[in-house]
Amino acid sequence: ALLLASALGVWAAWRVELLWGQLTQANRLDRYRIVKRMQTNGMSRIEIGWHELLERPCIIKRLPGSTFPLESEVQEFRREAELVIWVQNPHVVRVFDFGETKEDFYLAMEYLVGVNLHQLLKAQGPLPQRRVVFLMRQICEGMAAVHEQGILHRDIKPSNLFLTVGHGQYDFVKVIDFGIARRRPSLRSGASGKERIPGTPAFMAPERFHGEGDLPSEIYALGVLLYTLLAGQPPFRAASVEEYKMLHSSQEPPVGRLRAQRPELLPQVADVIMQAMAKSPAQRFSSVEAMRGALDQCQQLLGIWRQEEAQQAWQYLLHHKWVDTTSLSSLFPEMPSFAMTGAASSFQEHQNVSQPVYTSSFQGKRDSNTPEVQTSMLEAPGEQQTGGVPSLVLPDWDELHTGTRNS
């Protein structure tokens, strides 16, 4: 009996140690400790991680081998890492690691605190004209760095642009999500049959629907983005990809409608929209640098969006819980206080804001069904509007994203 009890005790201890090892291993990925699992994007998973050597938080995008990904999906994943890792610009998300384990492929990106521009529109509605120009100039700078490396993003839209605090500045923008980016020489002259054309139809240039596109297509998307930030919704709304194709190909940007909505709209800003969204690629700005030059002139006429105003806008976001600044300390208790720099430390200063200072023509309100905005740069609530601007996008942008096909 004693021998049996002893054997059972040894077995139980071994079993506990085995289970603990499995649990620990499940929360590790190479040199990263997985702190929180955020969401699943298609075949990939988004997680918050902690680099144990560098002692820093990060966002991990993982392609689990357990899902038996196709070789093409693995190549797509590798391509995303290889493309963005070469872009060195403060207005582009920084990818600092890419690796493989026996089971998974992963890439690690900087951890950002803030909201994407789609969430910002939900929170605050159409943005002040000076703020829009201020943000668009930064986006153009980031996209210029992307294009300088011979890369096309191919999915410029509000949810792929992240607003944070950095480099001593409120309203600092970063271009994120290079999941469908490509190098320019790899573009083909066209697509046929039912071949997939990745992108978001609400922001796609007419030629993109035919499988064509280059730098002018990116400028068109930036024109749509400029309109969207001013109006609170894209210039065209449609229920199908085919309808979007028809609208982008045949309809002029509804700048008249925008002027009725925003009587203070500067004519030069309207001109930027019209030129960026010209139907013919040859009639658009020659580069994003040229588009930024036009926006520079608009800023000179309007005046710059001051940091005092930006700070008030962020106080509104903090007061209404659109930005959660508590997660860094709760997720990473081992992080030394001096490491809480940049965006996170700037946000901490406003934790006790009692009243919102920011005002605009629209005061967004989240209803009880709207998810809390997280501090991950890649975790965002669904694109469907649940509160605030009722007609932000219909149907859901992401519903049409990966299903876009050439007809």
Phi, psi and omega per residue, in radians:
A1 nan -0.748 3.122
L2 -1.120 -0.685 3.130
L3 -1.126 -0.707 3.126
L4 -1.144 -0.769 3.134
A5 -1.100 -0.693 3.125
S6 -1.118 -0.739 3.141
A7 -1.122 -0.716 3.124
L8 -1.135 -0.641 3.120
G9 -1.137 -0.756 3.113
V10 -1.106 -0.756 3.141
W11 -1.096 -0.752 -3.135
A12 -1.099 -0.744 3.126
A13 -1.114 -0.729 3.110
W14 -1.105 -0.700 -3.118
R15 -1.156 -0.746 3.113
V16 -1.088 -0.767 3.140
E17 -1.112 -0.685 3.128
L18 -1.128 -0.819 -3.133
L19 -1.119 -0.699 3.115
W20 -1.124 -0.688 3.095
G21 -1.115 -0.702 3.122
Q22 -1.153 -0.709 3.122
L23 -1.121 -0.775 3.138
T24 -1.105 -0.750 -3.133
Q25 -1.132 -0.600 3.135
A26 -1.143 -0.440 -3.134
N27 -1.725 0.303 3.126
R28 -2.234 2.636 3.054
L29 -2.530 1.783 -3.123
D30 0.978 -2.112 -3.120
R31 -1.635 0.294 -3.121
Y32 -1.994 2.512 2.956
R33 -1.768 2.221 3.141
I34 -1.403 2.091 -3.078
V35 -1.649 -0.687 -3.104
K36 -2.702 2.373 3.050
R37 -1.623 2.217 -2.985
M38 -1.705 -1.028 -3.043
Q39 -2.869 3.024 3.074
T40 -2.033 2.233 3.075
N41 -1.974 1.641 -3.104
G42 1.127 -2.134 3.138
M43 -1.433 -0.299 -3.038
S44 -1.720 2.796 3.096
R45 -2.065 2.528 3.094
I46 -1.907 2.236 -3.086
E47 -2.408 2.691 2.974
I48 -1.645 2.272 -3.097
G49 -2.208 2.949 3.111
W50 -2.254 2.048 3.108
H51 -1.351 1.962 -2.977
E52 -1.320 -0.369 3.084
L53 -1.461 -0.801 -3.133
L54 -1.462 -0.249 -3.115
E55 0.949 1.081 3.141
R56 -2.585 2.580 3.082
P57 -1.381 2.788 3.123
C58 -2.773 2.931 2.985
I59 -1.800 2.275 -3.141
I60 -1.964 2.224 3.003
K61 -1.846 2.068 -2.992
R62 -2.096 2.399 3.017
L63 -1.900 1.738 -3.052
P64 -1.211 2.297 3.086
G65 -1.184 -0.388 -3.121
S66 -1.162 -0.293 3.127
T67 -1.530 0.038 3.128
F68 0.942 1.006 -3.139
P69 -1.137 2.600 3.073
L70 -1.230 2.743 3.125
E71 -1.043 -0.618 3.119
S72 -1.110 -0.624 3.127
E73 -1.225 -0.648 3.080
V74 -1.126 -0.737 3.124
Q75 -1.120 -0.676 3.087
E76 -1.077 -0.742 -3.118
F77 -1.121 -0.787 3.111
R78 -1.100 -0.702 -3.096
R79 -1.092 -0.722 3.121
E80 -1.006 -0.802 -3.135
A81 -1.141 -0.765 -3.079
E82 -1.157 -0.554 -3.131
L83 -1.282 -0.954 -2.980
V84 -1.310 -0.420 -3.082
I85 -1.149 -0.348 -3.131
W86 -1.555 -0.194 -3.117
V87 -1.510 2.009 -3.127
Q88 -2.002 1.628 3.111
N89 -2.661 2.407 -3.106
P90 -1.078 -0.328 -3.133
H91 -1.674 0.269 3.050
V92 -2.225 2.330 -3.125
V93 -0.964 2.446 -3.075
R94 -1.675 2.109 3.006
V95 -1.727 2.098 -3.047
F96 -2.002 0.033 3.131
D97 -2.771 2.564 3.043
F98 -2.554 2.364 -3.092
G99 -2.781 3.062 3.113
E100 -2.332 2.523 2.955
T101 -2.027 -3.037 3.114
K102 -1.118 -0.449 -3.055
E103 -1.973 -0.478 -2.942
D104 -2.297 2.775 2.915
F105 -1.969 2.528 -3.107
Y106 -2.659 2.759 2.937
L107 -2.365 2.559 -3.082
A108 -2.032 2.319 -3.093
M109 -2.181 2.848 3.116
E110 -1.084 2.562 3.121
Y111 -1.537 2.175 -3.089
L112 -2.048 2.585 3.077
V113 -2.030 2.221 3.129
G114 2.692 -2.581 -3.131
V115 -2.420 2.701 2.979
N116 -1.483 2.945 -3.018
L117 -1.223 -0.416 3.043
H118 -1.165 -0.765 3.092
Q119 -1.127 -0.640 3.119
L120 -1.084 -0.724 3.101
L121 -1.116 -0.649 3.098
K122 -1.154 -0.609 -3.091
A123 -1.383 -0.702 -2.961
Q124 -2.193 -0.001 3.096
G125 1.237 -2.879 3.110
P126 -0.913 2.363 -2.992
L127 -1.586 2.685 3.061
P128 -0.975 2.498 -3.038
Q129 -1.014 -0.730 -3.139
R130 -1.155 -0.608 3.114
R131 -1.175 -0.715 3.135
V132 -1.059 -0.810 3.135
V133 -1.104 -0.698 3.114
F134 -1.049 -0.769 -3.135
L135 -1.243 -0.742 -3.075
M136 -1.126 -0.609 3.111
R137 -1.097 -0.680 3.102
Q138 -1.176 -0.726 3.141
I139 -1.092 -0.727 3.098
C140 -1.085 -0.668 3.113
E141 -1.109 -0.785 3.114
G142 -1.100 -0.739 -3.136
M143 -1.200 -0.549 3.067
A144 -1.093 -0.693 3.098
A145 -1.150 -0.657 3.096
V146 -1.112 -0.833 -3.125
H147 -1.164 -0.557 3.126
E148 -1.079 -0.492 3.085
Q149 -1.527 0.133 3.116
G150 1.323 0.478 -3.057
I151 -1.969 2.423 2.976
L152 -1.864 2.220 -3.139
H153 -1.233 -0.849 3.044
R154 1.280 0.073 3.102
D155 -2.587 0.903 3.124
I156 -1.315 2.115 3.122
K157 -2.884 2.902 -3.047
P158 -0.987 -0.677 -3.087
S159 -1.281 -0.171 3.068
N160 -1.814 0.328 3.079
L161 -2.260 2.119 -2.973
F162 -1.892 2.269 -3.123
L163 -1.764 2.193 -3.102
T164 -2.487 -2.926 3.025
V165 -2.116 2.169 -3.099
G166 -2.869 2.809 3.131
H167 0.942 0.657 3.115
G168 1.208 0.428 -3.014
Q169 -2.431 2.320 2.920
Y170 -1.326 2.788 3.140
D171 1.000 0.869 3.091
F172 -1.667 2.191 -3.022
V173 -1.815 2.476 3.034
K174 -2.266 2.370 3.033
V175 -1.380 2.258 -3.121
I176 -2.225 3.055 3.016
D177 1.052 1.560 3.100
F178 -1.814 0.553 -3.053
G179 -1.073 -0.517 3.129
I180 -2.069 0.330 3.123
A181 -1.177 2.711 3.120
R182 -2.521 2.735 2.965
R183 -1.359 2.531 -3.032
R184 -1.024 -0.776 -3.108
P185 -1.077 -0.325 -3.091
S186 -1.422 -0.138 -3.138
L187 -1.217 2.430 3.096
R188 -1.673 2.905 -3.100
S189 -1.322 -0.234 -3.138
G190 -3.121 3.022 3.106
A191 -2.264 2.757 -3.082
S192 -2.415 2.864 3.080
G193 1.048 -2.396 -3.103
K194 -1.772 0.471 -3.128
E195 -1.141 2.472 -3.040
R196 -1.311 2.379 3.083
I197 -2.056 1.749 -3.077
P198 -1.234 2.590 3.132
G199 2.581 -3.129 3.116
T200 -2.026 1.921 -2.987
P201 -0.915 -0.592 -3.125
A202 -1.081 -0.362 -3.068
F203 -2.110 0.260 -3.069
M204 -1.665 2.399 3.062
A205 -1.187 2.705 -3.107
P206 -0.910 -0.742 -3.088
E207 -1.177 -0.401 3.141
R208 -1.122 -0.553 -3.130
F209 -1.195 -0.243 3.102
H210 -1.823 0.206 3.113
G211 1.433 0.120 3.131
E212 -1.811 3.017 3.078
G213 2.524 2.578 3.114
D214 -2.685 -2.631 -3.103
L215 -0.956 -0.715 3.115
P216 -1.027 -0.513 3.107
S217 -1.177 -0.607 3.086
E218 -1.179 -0.674 3.139
I219 -1.159 -0.666 3.072
Y220 -1.039 -0.803 3.131
A221 -1.076 -0.632 3.091
L222 -1.170 -0.595 3.055
G223 -1.144 -0.728 3.073
V224 -1.089 -0.724 3.127
L225 -1.078 -0.782 3.125
L226 -1.013 -0.804 3.110
Y227 -1.060 -0.783 -3.065
T228 -1.084 -0.739 -3.130
L229 -1.169 -0.527 3.120
L230 -1.409 -0.626 -3.046
A231 -1.669 -0.372 -3.065
G232 1.547 -0.074 3.091
Q233 -2.737 2.743 -3.133
P234 -1.115 2.814 -3.114
P235 -1.146 -0.522 -3.129
F236 -2.117 2.422 3.060
R237 -2.162 2.356 -3.078
A238 -2.572 2.830 -3.129
A239 -1.745 -0.097 -3.109
S240 -2.643 2.861 3.093
V241 -1.104 -0.727 -3.124
E242 -1.081 -0.663 3.133
E243 -1.193 -0.697 3.063
Y244 -1.061 -0.744 3.136
K245 -1.019 -0.764 -3.136
M246 -1.160 -0.756 -3.100
L247 -1.153 -0.814 -3.140
H248 -1.146 -0.520 -3.074
S249 -1.456 -0.515 -2.970
S250 -2.085 -0.343 -3.058
Q251 -1.787 2.382 3.048
E252 -1.304 2.656 3.094
P253 -0.978 2.294 -3.079
P254 -1.318 1.090 -3.111
V255 -1.154 -0.554 3.088
G256 -1.042 -0.736 3.094
R257 -1.117 -0.667 3.118
L258 -1.161 -0.692 3.113
R259 -1.108 -0.656 3.106
A260 -1.145 -0.636 3.118
Q261 -1.309 -0.650 -3.090
R262 -2.189 1.422 -3.097
P263 -1.024 -0.408 -3.120
E264 -1.435 0.042 -3.083
L265 -0.996 2.173 3.131
L266 -1.206 2.302 3.136
P267 -0.963 -0.628 -3.131
Q268 -1.159 -0.565 3.075
V269 -1.198 -0.738 3.072
A270 -1.061 -0.664 3.115
D271 -1.118 -0.645 3.105
V272 -1.089 -0.766 3.116
I273 -1.043 -0.851 -3.079
M274 -1.089 -0.743 -3.122
Q275 -1.241 -0.718 3.139
A276 -1.124 -0.580 -3.089
M277 -1.754 0.378 3.076
A278 -1.024 2.490 -3.108
K279 -1.128 -0.670 3.128
S280 -1.507 2.199 3.112
P281 -0.969 -0.561 -3.102
A282 -1.203 -0.371 -3.109
Q283 -1.587 -0.089 3.125
R284 -1.445 3.060 3.067
F285 -0.983 2.534 -3.099
S286 -1.237 -0.367 -3.132
S287 -2.857 2.932 3.081
V288 -1.214 -0.473 3.054
E289 -1.101 -0.706 3.107
A290 -1.143 -0.689 3.098
M291 -1.133 -0.705 3.099
R292 -1.123 -0.644 3.091
G293 -1.031 -0.702 3.092
A294 -1.159 -0.659 3.095
L295 -1.201 -0.559 3.054
D296 -1.035 -0.755 3.129
Q297 -1.133 -0.666 3.085
C298 -1.101 -0.730 -3.136
Q299 -1.124 -0.645 3.105
Q300 -1.093 -0.631 -3.141
L301 -1.355 -0.660 -3.075
L302 -1.458 -0.540 -2.946
G303 1.655 2.656 -3.060
I304 -1.368 2.600 3.003
W305 -1.261 1.924 -2.994
R306 -1.342 2.637 -3.124
Q307 -1.123 -0.510 3.067
E308 -1.098 -0.682 3.100
E309 -1.210 -0.720 3.124
A310 -1.092 -0.708 3.134
Q311 -1.087 -0.717 3.105
Q312 -1.100 -0.695 3.110
A313 -1.089 -0.679 3.117
W314 -1.228 -0.571 3.070
Q315 -1.070 -0.655 3.080
Y316 -1.087 -0.810 3.141
L317 -1.069 -0.719 -3.130
L318 -1.196 -0.759 -3.104
H319 -1.082 -0.666 -3.103
H320 -1.654 0.259 3.002
K321 1.110 0.444 3.026
W322 -1.307 -0.413 3.057
V323 -2.111 2.158 -3.141
D324 -1.758 1.970 -3.094
T325 -1.754 0.053 -3.091
T326 -1.499 -0.239 -2.970
S327 -1.217 -0.567 -3.116
L328 -1.040 -0.860 -3.101
S329 -1.232 -0.565 -3.131
S330 -1.364 -0.623 -3.126
L331 -1.403 -0.562 -3.051
F332 -2.188 1.203 -3.114
P333 -1.104 -0.382 -3.128
E334 -1.420 -0.150 -3.115
M335 -1.227 2.171 3.111
P336 -1.118 2.588 -3.065
S337 -1.036 -0.572 -3.117
F338 -1.213 -0.276 3.129
A339 -1.422 -0.221 3.141
M340 -1.371 1.196 -3.086
T341 -1.864 -3.136 3.063
G342 1.140 -2.361 -3.030
A343 -1.053 -0.802 -3.050
A344 -1.054 -0.815 -3.107
S345 -1.186 -0.578 3.105
S346 -1.139 -0.682 3.122
F347 -1.166 -0.642 -3.078
Q348 -1.024 -0.495 -3.109
E349 -1.109 -0.395 -3.036
H350 -1.904 0.348 -3.100
Q351 -1.072 -0.539 -3.037
N352 -1.786 0.396 3.094
V353 -1.074 2.216 -3.042
S354 -1.681 -0.546 -3.108
Q355 -2.333 2.425 3.077
P356 -1.201 2.461 3.131
V357 -1.824 -0.494 -3.045
Y358 -1.239 2.363 3.026
T359 -2.310 2.622 3.070
S360 -2.670 -3.079 3.126
S361 -1.197 -0.214 -3.138
F362 -2.440 2.276 3.070
Q363 -1.920 1.776 -3.080
G364 -1.163 2.505 3.071
K365 -2.323 2.354 3.082
R366 -1.556 2.340 3.035
D367 -1.479 3.129 -3.010
S368 -1.179 -0.278 -3.102
N369 -1.645 -0.087 -3.106
T370 -1.435 2.220 -3.101
P371 -1.113 2.613 3.016
E372 -1.118 2.473 3.060
V373 -1.317 2.240 -3.118
Q374 -1.642 2.966 -3.108
T375 -1.577 0.008 3.072
S376 -1.336 2.461 3.129
M377 -1.225 -0.292 -3.051
L378 -1.940 -0.093 3.111
E379 -1.687 2.064 -3.122
A380 -2.410 2.596 3.039
P381 -1.123 2.905 -3.126
G382 -1.018 2.682 -3.065
E383 -1.238 -0.298 -3.105
Q384 -1.205 2.312 -3.115
Q385 -1.274 2.254 3.088
T386 -2.022 -0.232 3.111
G387 -2.789 2.703 -3.141
G388 1.642 -2.217 -3.113
V389 -1.256 1.908 -3.015
P390 -1.114 -0.488 -3.014
S391 -1.905 0.549 -3.033
L392 -0.931 -0.914 3.064
V393 -2.687 2.339 3.053
L394 -2.497 2.155 -0.092
P395 -1.366 -3.048 3.129
D396 -0.929 2.236 -3.136
W397 -0.989 -0.788 -3.049
D398 -1.202 -0.390 3.103
E399 -1.122 -0.506 -3.117
L400 -1.734 -0.061 -2.994
H401 -1.098 -1.135 -3.019
T402 -1.501 -0.116 -3.136
G403 -1.653 0.045 -3.117
T404 -1.142 2.188 -3.116
R405 -2.362 2.645 3.102
N406 -1.302 2.394 -3.119
S407 -1.765 nan nan
